[in-house]
Amino acid sequence: MMELNKLTAHELIEKLSREEITSDQIVSCLNKRINAIDSEVKAYARVEDGLTSWPVNQLASYNNNRQTGKPANRQTDLQGIPISIKDNICADGLNTECCSKILEGFKPPYDATVIKRLKEAGAIISPLKTNMDEFAFGSSTENSCFGSTRNPWNLECVPGGSSGGSAACVAADEAIWALGSDTGGSIRQPASFCGVVGLKPTYGRVSRYGLIAFASSLDQIGPITKDIRDSALLMNVIAGHDPNDSTSVNIDIPDYTKSLEMDIKGIKIALPKEYFPEGLDPEVKDIINEAINKLKSQGASFENVSLPHTEYAVEVYYIIATAEASSNLARFDGVQYGFRVQDARNKTRNLIEMYKKTRGEGFGEEAKRRIILGTFILSHGYYDAYYLRALKVRTLIKQDFDHVFKGFDCIVTPTSPTPAFKIGEKVEDPLKMYLSDIYTISANLSGIPAISIPCGFTKKGLPVGLQILAKPFNEEMLFRVAYAYEQSTEWHKMKPKL
Amino acid sequence: MAIDEGVVKHVAHLARIELQPGELEKLSRQLQSIVDFIDKLKKLNIEGVEPTSHILPISNVLRPDETRESLSTDMALMNAPCRKGNFFSVPKAIE
């Protein structure tokens, strides 16, 4: 049988609608692939106990239950298409542990809104959740209580993070597509490292209900896919207003697949000089320049611009993100869910001590570092000096983008200053790790949508990603430019040797 | 700003995290370098700039005050590490 796990969702939808294949064939191809290579890639958490528990009972009904005729406004039929989900998105009855010991065994009694929408569209939720940095704290998926995920293109390298499991499983054909979350680049940077497509939607476009919160003013759920059409298709299903998320915006959702029909003649693209510094990795620089030339040849025009406050973005991000995280993670205290320190009598004399021991043992190193930093930043005497100041600089960073978007349709940059780095390389130096997000965090701080698409490989065979950023709620522009580029290249069809 | 072990110990207490002695030393060192790094923001002139705590002009969202389906007690307690009857059970809160 054909290796259906290698196909995109839109290719599978075609085949299902022509009744050439069935959904259980897709699932068995995925199972076979996961069994064969996940012990090397480690893209999934708890792979050892999950494989057989696909909701196969539902499969039979999916197989002959495809919608007939065209849906009203948008293409939203995913009948029988499997999808893999990051371990911080709640799915009813499935372990959702943020790859942290402190959430050990947690099975949410409800679905996140994105999961609910996927199920309504007929998608099959993978029983295995994808690996991630604990609570999405990291850029390499090394901070997981289940161990590191490896980059399918080079098993000695990291897949990026924090959605490293989602990016790696898509790149390695252990999934058709996946959902990740992006607080400072956690979808785009791993997508770039693994040679797949990763989209962070505009803040407020996709409901965060059921996403276990890291930094509530920055977090967004988004698709990680093998090509642009799948990304648009998945957005058609997950985007939209949700009364359960007070920050989700009530404006119309277009049919994103329509953006793929438009060319890019006359599109004005800005190149911010701060993203192309002297020290930029020369291979990354050359590959990005080639991509720029490709877009030029299709009729887009480029101009150099400045986003002058870029140099403060990492500082602002690590103040705001850790402050919000320290507050969000207060809920993990060994009372309502997850891990509690063994309550051998006399060990924990009172409630506070139980909290402290549970949190001291339950959180990993990076989580403790960020909670303590965030608590410090919000504590009496430092709030104005750090937190309030960071919120003001956030305004300046946002104004930089507002200004550029007055004259341009989108911005193009590298997604990451380097290709995937070696496992262990940055683990002992948190600051060095934080700096690997330097090109992705501004989109979160300013709320704008951004996509990373594959645009080439280094001589050592590691993927490089091109980042495109657009005005708030203009994901269509991202799809339009990304698809025009993808049509003229073969990068998205390359597969790692595994 | 100097971050010594005393500061970290105090903040860890506020965050309700018990640190082991080895962790305390390492964290103090790492937090010092992170705080030195974020101190860079101090050189920027921010006079007259309004803070952005949220990127969207959001307002509070209320739903009609009507009864609707909610989690059952058993569902709400199913993940509790320690349960007594219909309650979450915890160690003594007041001596």
Interface residues (C-beta under 8 A of the other chain):
Chain A: G105 F106 K107 P109 Y110 Y203 G204 S217 P243 S246 T247 V249 Y312 E315 V316 Y318 I319 S326 A330 D333 G334 V335 Q336 Y337 G338 F339 R340 D343 T348 R349 N350 L351 I352 E353 M354 Y355 K356 K357 R359 G360 E361 F363 E365 K368 R369 I371 I372 L373 T375 F376 S379 Y382 A385 Y386 L388 R389 A390 L391 K392 V393 R394 T395 L396 K398 P430 L431 Y434 L445 S446 G447 P472
Chain B: M1 I3 V7 V8 V11 A12 H13 L14 A15 R16 I17 E18 L19 Q20 E23 L27 Q30 L31 S33 I34 V35 F37 I38 K40 L41 K42 L44 I46 V49 E50 P51 T52 S53 H54 I55 L56 I58 N60 V61 R63 L71 M75 A76 M78 N79 A80 P81 C82 F88 V90 P91 K92 A93 E95
